[in-house]
């Protein structure tokens, strides 16, 4: 299985996308690279121009291939019009597009730059995923059709062989593994823990958010009790948050799937966000640095028509912002 297909499978699993939508998303990104002046090099310059030069260097070296970039950075680098065009083409919301591209891009760049060298053109495997995007059209050269008389016995032989070939293809076609929540939670915890450990003094608020959002806190149905497996991650998160740049504020956002009453989902999402905030405060994070907000089922990142999609929508997100201290007027300048 090629690197592009492995990347597609990964994106499908992470965001609950169908094969068609994930393939369309990858094709759109590759088309954007193909259309860019100077190709991949020019495409990467978009991210360097918004202050992600070190991040791009990490992609090329392989050190940052497992760390997604934020949806905000994707939006800033590509532009709202481009993101909107991709969303329209793929049938996905802009929020899903920016999140999925932010997850996909580091891995994609790494696969396109073996040894850290930026190619002048996309490799053949990547080019094969451009079909259907409208960016690259390929025309097959066909041999003239030759009409050959066949005997009656041969007329039924070819359909039979074609049917046998189709049956064999169905039997041998690789099947996608069944979605397993425990495996997804385990993998996410490993990635989140590694990302937090990789943060070094001087990290930025977006760096912190990217690491925190790799974790999946999978609450039990109808419960706001933090699962035991997440406490180790939250302990580490609290230690790192306390080292965040001055003025960093974190919104802990709770989200649910659409199962059940919307009002109840809103309440439950608030309770879950409050539970995470309370835990971090108990671990020493200043209360004024944290807020908790429940959004219920109003901001899905995947479809709610499958177990995997609903699992993706039941989540805690960490949104960061920098608070600018209010200017203090000197006492001597106050009105008398």
N, C-alpha and C positions, 0 to 999 in steps of 0.2 A: 504494500500500500504506500503511495507516494506521500510526500510531506504535505502537499496541498489537501489531500483527502484526510490526513490525520488532523490537520488544523480545522477542517470543516467539521469533523466529528466532535472535536473539542468544543467548538463554538455552539454546535447544536445542543450538546449536553449542558453547557453552562447557562444557556439562555432559553432552553426549551423550544428551539426553532425547528421547523421542518427542514428536510433535506433541501427542498426547493428554495426556501427563503434564505437559508444559510449560504447556499451556492450562489444565489443572486447577490447577496451582500458581498461575498468574496469577489465575485466578478466585477461588481461596481468599484470596489477599492482598487483592484488590479487595473481596471479601465482608467481610473483617475491617475494612477501612476503612469500608465502608458501614454496618456494625453499630456502629461506634465512636460513642460520644457526641461530638457536634460534628464527626463525619465525619473528613475528612482532617486537620483541625487537631488534633482529639483524638488521632488516630493518631500524628501527629508528636510530640505531647507525651510519648508513651511513650519516645521516644528522647531527648528533652530531659531527661527525669527520670533517665536513667542517665548523664548527663554529655556528651551528644552535641549540645548546643545549637549549637556552632559548625559541626558537621557538617551539621545540618539547615539552617542558614543557607546553607551552601555548596550544598546541593541546590537550594534555592529560587533562588539566584543563578546556578546553572549551573556554578559553579566546581568542585563536587565530584561532578558527575554521572558521571564516569568512574572514580571510586574506590570500590570495594566496601567494605562494612563487615564486620567479623569475624563469624564464626559465633557467637562468645561474646556479642557485642553484640546480635545478633538474638535469641538465647536469653534474655538478660537483659531485653530490652525487651518481647518478646511473651509470655514465660513458657513453661515446659516443657509445660504442659497444652495451650496453644494450638499450639505447634510439633508436639506429638504428634498433635493433631487434624488438622492439615494433612497430616502424614506419612501418617496413616491414610486420609485422603480421597484423596490423590494416589497412594498406593502406593509412596512413596519413603521412604528411611530418614531419620531425623531429621538426620543429619549432612549429607545431600544437601540437605534442605529449608533448613537454616540457611545453608549455603554459597550455594545458589542465590538465596535471598531476599536475602542480603547483597549479592550481585552485582546482582540485579534492582532493588532498592529505590531506590537513588539515581537511576537512569534513569527509573523509573516516576514518582517524585515530580516529577522535572523535567518529564515529559510532561504531568502533571496540573496543573501550576502555571505556565502560560505567563506570562511577564513577572514571575514570582516571586509572583504573587497566588494565595492559597489559595482555591479555589472552595468555595461552601457545599454543593455537591452534585457528584457525579462527572459528568463529561461523557458525552454519549450514546455515544461510541465505547467508553469504559470500561464503561458499563452493559451494553453488548451482550455483554461477556465474563463477565457474572455468571450467565448461564443455566446451570443444572445444578449450581450450588453449594448450592442449598437456601436461600440468603439472600434472593434476590429472585425472586418468581414473577411471570411476565407471562402474561396470558391474551389471546389474539388474539380479536377480535370477528369472528365469521364471518357472512357473508351467508347467508340461507336458500338451500338447494340447490334449484335449479329444474330440473325434468326436461323436456328438450326433445327431441322426436322428431327424429331425423336420418335422412337417407337412407342407404342401404347404401353409397353411394360415399363419404360423409363419415365413416363408422364406421372405415374404415382410414386416413383422412387424419390424424387427430389422433395416433394411435400412431406414424405415420411421422414426423410433425413432432417429436414428443417424442424419438424415437430420434435424429433428426438434431441436435437441440439438445444431447442428452447427448454425442454424438460430438464436436460442436464444443467443448463445455465441456472435454472431455478433452484435445483438441488445444491449446486456448488456455490451459489451467490452468498457472499459473507453477510451474515445477519448482525445487525446492530445489537450489542448487549442490552438486556433489559435494564431499565432505569432503576438504580438502587440508591435509596436515600442515604443509608448508612455509609456507603462508599463515597457519595458526594460530600457528606459532612466531614468524613475523615480526610479526604483530599484537600478540601477547603481549609481545614484546621492546620494541616501541614504547611500549606502555602502561606497562610496568614502568619503563622508562627515564624516561618523563615523570613518573611518580609519585615516583620517587626524587629527581628534580631539583626537584620541587615541595615537598619536605620543607624546612621552615625550622627554624632553631634553636629548641629548646623542644618539638620534636615528641615524641609519646609512643611507648611501645613498641608498642601496637596500630597506630599510624600506620605504623610501620616494617614490621610484619608484613604489613599490607595491601598495601604497595608491593612488598615482596619476593615475595609470593605471586602477583603478577600475571605473573611470569616463568615460562616453560615451558622447563625444561632437558631436552631430548629426547635422552636417551642412545641410542646405537645398540643394536640387539638384542644382549643378552648381554654388553654392555660397560659398564665403569665409568669410561671415559675421558670427561672433560668435553668436549663439542663445542666447536669453536673459536668459534662464534658467541656462546657464553655467557660468554666470558672478559671481554668489555667490560662486560657487566652485573655480573659478580662483582667486577670492579675497582671499579666505582662503589659496589656494595653494601658492599664492605669499608670504603671511605671513610666511608659514612653510618653503618655499624654502630659505627665508632669514635667517632662523635658521639652515640651513643644515650644516654639517661638513665642515670645511675650505677646499677649493680645490674642492668642488663638482661642476661638470659641467653637464649640462642637455641638451641633444639633444631632441628637439621637432620634432618628425617624423610624417609627414602627409602621409596618405594612402587612396586610393580610391578602388572602385570595378572596374570591367573590362568593364563597360558600357561606350561606347563612344571611341573616338580616344585616343590611348595610350599617345601621345604627349600632348594632352589637359589635360588628367588626371594627367600627371606629373606636368604640370604648376599649375593646380588647387590644387594639394596636397601641392605644395610649398607655394602657396598663403595662404592656411589654416594654415600651420605650422607657417608662418610669422605672421599671424593675432594673433595666440595664444602667440607667443613670444612678439610681440609689446604690447599686453595687459598686460602681466606680467611685462614688463619693466615699463609701465605706473604706475603699482602698486608698484614700488620701487625695483624690482629685478635687480641687476647689469647686464647691457647688456653683459659683458664679461662672465657671468655665463651661458648664454643661446645661443644655436645655433638652427637654423631651417633647416630642410632638407625634401624635398618632394620625396617620392618614387613611386608615382603614383600607378599603379596596379601590381607592380612587386613583392610584398611580401604579398600575401593573407594568411589569417589564417583560412579561410573556403572556401567552394565551392561557385562559383558565379552563381550556377544554381537555386537559390531560393532567395526570398526576404530576408529571415533571413540571409543567407550566405553573400549576398551583403551588408547587414547592418553591419555584423561583420567586413567586410573588409574596410568599410568607417570609418576610425578611426584616432585618434591622439594618438601616443605613446610617453611616456616619458622615455628616456634612460639615465641613469646616469653613470658618470665616475668620478674618482678622479684624479685631476691634481697634479702631484708632482712638487713643485717649482724647478726651475732651480738652480743649485749650483752657487753661486757667488764667483768668484776668488778674494781673498783679493788684495787690491791695491798694497801692497808691493811686491806681487808675479808676477805682470804683467811685461812682457818684457820691458826693458828699451830702 
